[in-house]
Amino acid sequence: MTQGILNVAVIGCGIGRSHIEEGYARNLDGYRVLAVCDLDAARMAALADEFGIERRIRDFDAVLAMPEIDVIDICTPPALHREMILKALAAGKHVVCEKPLVGSLAEADEIIAAEKGAKGQLMPIFQYRYGDGAMQAKHLIESGIAGKPYAGAAETFWKRTAAYYDNPWRGRWKTELGGVLMTHAIHMHDIVCFLLGPVSKLFARTATRVNAIEVEDCVSSSWAMESGALFTSTATLGSEEEISRLRLHFEHITMESTHAAYSPGDGPWRFLPASEEAGERIAAALAAVPPVGRRYDGQMRAFREALAAGSPPPVTSADARRALELATAFYHSAATGADVSLPLGPDHPKYAGWRP
Ligand SMILES: NC(=O)c1ccc[n+]([C@@H]2O[C@H](COP(=O)([O-])OP(=O)(O)OC[C@H]3O[C@@H](n4cnc5c(N)ncnc54)[C@H](O)[C@@H]3O)[C@@H](O)[C@H]2O)c1
């Protein structure tokens, strides 16, 4: 169990800014951002000045050597995550890491093995789950009130132009590790698995049609869930109106997320009961669900509470592995034209990586 206020070092000052503004700065009873780290000194100074952060350090290893740092929060480009996580765990720190956690199932299993002997806990980021709508949906499903799942659909319809790809790591297999599937739809797919449980089969098509990049920017897919429910997910980076939308149909309820592109977990979701009696049960159940903080606020708060209680992180490396397993199935199906059965282990041809 970890008590008191934890000292955090944020590594990477792009989305790292949102971790501070939306997450740590709203949970000052649990965290203090003591240091920022970035190779870009000007970007780092601007962020440190904005939030009054004392220590500005360019060298990641120097941050790890600071005994007063409790949490290393990794917000660097994806291909750097694996080594930084392993080093931070070896240094005895708690670790927060942005998505995608690492670049293959083999690497995910390596991280999970390293965690077992580590003093610190690792929490991968999946902040889109943190919203009152998604958490209410989770409660209705887990309590059995929703009933048998039938079918559903997810849409990740966002817009990215050439300006977004004017960043050396984006758009390339080697450094971004994937496209709309890996970087953008991964959030919605995490919510789907969080709510509907394991996927048993998946068929997918991918295409690059919007931008002049190596990785995919359009995907469509058909999933069979272990429960027997059927699901589809489509994503593109060429939508003139940006929306994220999840619609799920159950025996006793149809539910639909908000369409907010970057916070579909927020309430209110539409909950349409199948009968008057179901409506009464749903209303009573929803009244008992406590509010959660939005996005990074909710996820960082839940992590602090888990550390204090000595319980597992609210999002685990197994959740991150599941997202990467799904991505591996997507890329394998798209490359072979086959329906892919999950789970995927060391005997799968793309276990060591999905990159072409
Ligand atoms: N969860 C989300 O909603 C969300 C949103 C955006 C990005 N991300 C993820 O966050 C990560 C970073 O994305 P970004 O948009 O902030 O990228 P970015 O390129 O804007 O920022 C990354 C920063 O890391 C710094 N950096 C690179 N190598 C470093 C090193 N060795 N030591 C210290 N700093 C180093 C760079 O100088 C840069 O400032 C990616 O994994 C991305 O997928 C997640």
The ligand as an SDF file (V2000), in Angstrom:
LIG
                    3D

 44 48  0  0  0  0  0  0  0  0999 V2000
   -4.7860    8.6320  -24.8600 N   0  0  0  0  0  0  0  0  0  0  0  0
   -4.9070    9.5540  -25.7990 C   0  0  0  0  0  0  0  0  0  0  0  0
   -6.0030   10.0760  -26.0250 O   0  0  0  0  0  0  0  0  0  0  0  0
   -3.6930    9.9960  -26.5630 C   0  0  0  0  0  0  0  0  0  0  0  0
   -3.7310   11.1810  -27.3190 C   0  0  0  0  0  0  0  0  0  0  0  0
   -2.5670   11.5820  -27.9920 C   0  0  0  0  0  0  0  0  0  0  0  0
   -1.4250   10.7860  -27.9420 C   0  0  0  0  0  0  0  0  0  0  0  0
   -1.4670    9.6210  -27.2220 N   0  0  0  0  0  0  0  0  0  0  0  0
   -0.2640    8.7640  -27.1530 C   0  0  0  0  0  0  0  0  0  0  0  0
    0.7250    9.4420  -26.3810 O   0  0  0  0  0  0  0  0  0  0  0  0
    2.0250    9.1820  -26.9140 C   0  0  0  0  0  0  0  0  0  0  0  0
    2.6830   10.5110  -27.2780 C   0  0  0  0  0  0  0  0  0  0  0  0
    1.8960   11.1550  -28.2670 O   0  0  0  0  0  0  0  0  0  0  0  0
    1.9480   12.7370  -28.4800 P   0  0  0  0  0  0  0  0  0  0  0  0
    0.7980   13.0780  -29.3540 O   0  0  0  0  0  0  0  0  0  0  0  0
    2.0870   13.4340  -27.1900 O   0  0  0  0  0  0  0  0  0  0  0  0
    3.3130   12.8480  -29.3160 O   0  0  0  0  0  0  0  0  0  0  0  0
    4.2470   14.1430  -29.4860 P   0  0  0  0  0  0  0  0  0  0  0  0
    5.1890   13.8130  -30.5950 O   0  0  0  0  0  0  0  0  0  0  0  0
    3.4070   15.3740  -29.5910 O   0  0  0  0  0  0  0  0  0  0  0  0
    5.0320   14.2470  -28.1050 O   0  0  0  0  0  0  0  0  0  0  0  0
    5.9700   13.2900  -27.7110 C   0  0  0  0  0  0  0  0  0  0  0  0
    7.0750   14.0050  -26.9490 C   0  0  0  0  0  0  0  0  0  0  0  0
    8.0230   13.0240  -26.4930 O   0  0  0  0  0  0  0  0  0  0  0  0
    9.3030   13.6110  -26.5670 C   0  0  0  0  0  0  0  0  0  0  0  0
   10.3340   12.5660  -26.5820 N   0  0  0  0  0  0  0  0  0  0  0  0
   10.6780   11.7460  -27.6080 C   0  0  0  0  0  0  0  0  0  0  0  0
   11.6750   10.9210  -27.2230 N   0  0  0  0  0  0  0  0  0  0  0  0
   11.9600   11.2140  -25.9360 C   0  0  0  0  0  0  0  0  0  0  0  0
   12.8980   10.7190  -25.0050 C   0  0  0  0  0  0  0  0  0  0  0  0
   13.7410    9.7260  -25.3130 N   0  0  0  0  0  0  0  0  0  0  0  0
   12.9380   11.2800  -23.7650 N   0  0  0  0  0  0  0  0  0  0  0  0
   12.0910   12.2800  -23.4390 C   0  0  0  0  0  0  0  0  0  0  0  0
   11.1860   12.8050  -24.2950 N   0  0  0  0  0  0  0  0  0  0  0  0
   11.1180   12.2740  -25.5260 C   0  0  0  0  0  0  0  0  0  0  0  0
    9.2670   14.4140  -27.8470 C   0  0  0  0  0  0  0  0  0  0  0  0
   10.2810   15.4150  -27.8690 O   0  0  0  0  0  0  0  0  0  0  0  0
    7.8570   15.0000  -27.8140 C   0  0  0  0  0  0  0  0  0  0  0  0
    7.8210   16.2850  -27.2180 O   0  0  0  0  0  0  0  0  0  0  0  0
    1.8170    8.2210  -28.0750 C   0  0  0  0  0  0  0  0  0  0  0  0
    1.9520    6.9000  -27.6220 O   0  0  0  0  0  0  0  0  0  0  0  0
    0.3720    8.4830  -28.5000 C   0  0  0  0  0  0  0  0  0  0  0  0
   -0.2340    7.3720  -29.1200 O   0  0  0  0  0  0  0  0  0  0  0  0
   -2.5620    9.2280  -26.5420 C   0  0  0  0  0  0  0  0  0  0  0  0
  1  2  1  0
  2  3  2  0
  2  4  1  0
  4  5  1  0
  4 44  2  0
  5  6  2  0
  6  7  1  0
  7  8  2  0
  8  9  1  0
  8 44  1  0
  9 10  1  0
  9 42  1  0
 10 11  1  0
 11 12  1  0
 11 40  1  0
 12 13  1  0
 13 14  1  0
 14 15  2  0
 14 16  1  0
 14 17  1  0
 17 18  1  0
 18 19  2  0
 18 20  1  0
 18 21  1  0
 21 22  1  0
 22 23  1  0
 23 24  1  0
 23 38  1  0
 24 25  1  0
 25 26  1  0
 25 36  1  0
 26 27  1  0
 26 35  1  0
 27 28  2  0
 28 29  1  0
 29 30  1  0
 29 35  2  0
 30 31  1  0
 30 32  2  0
 32 33  1  0
 33 34  2  0
 34 35  1  0
 36 37  1  0
 36 38  1  0
 38 39  1  0
 40 41  1  0
 40 42  1  0
 42 43  1  0
M  CHG  2   8   1  16  -1
M  END
$$$$
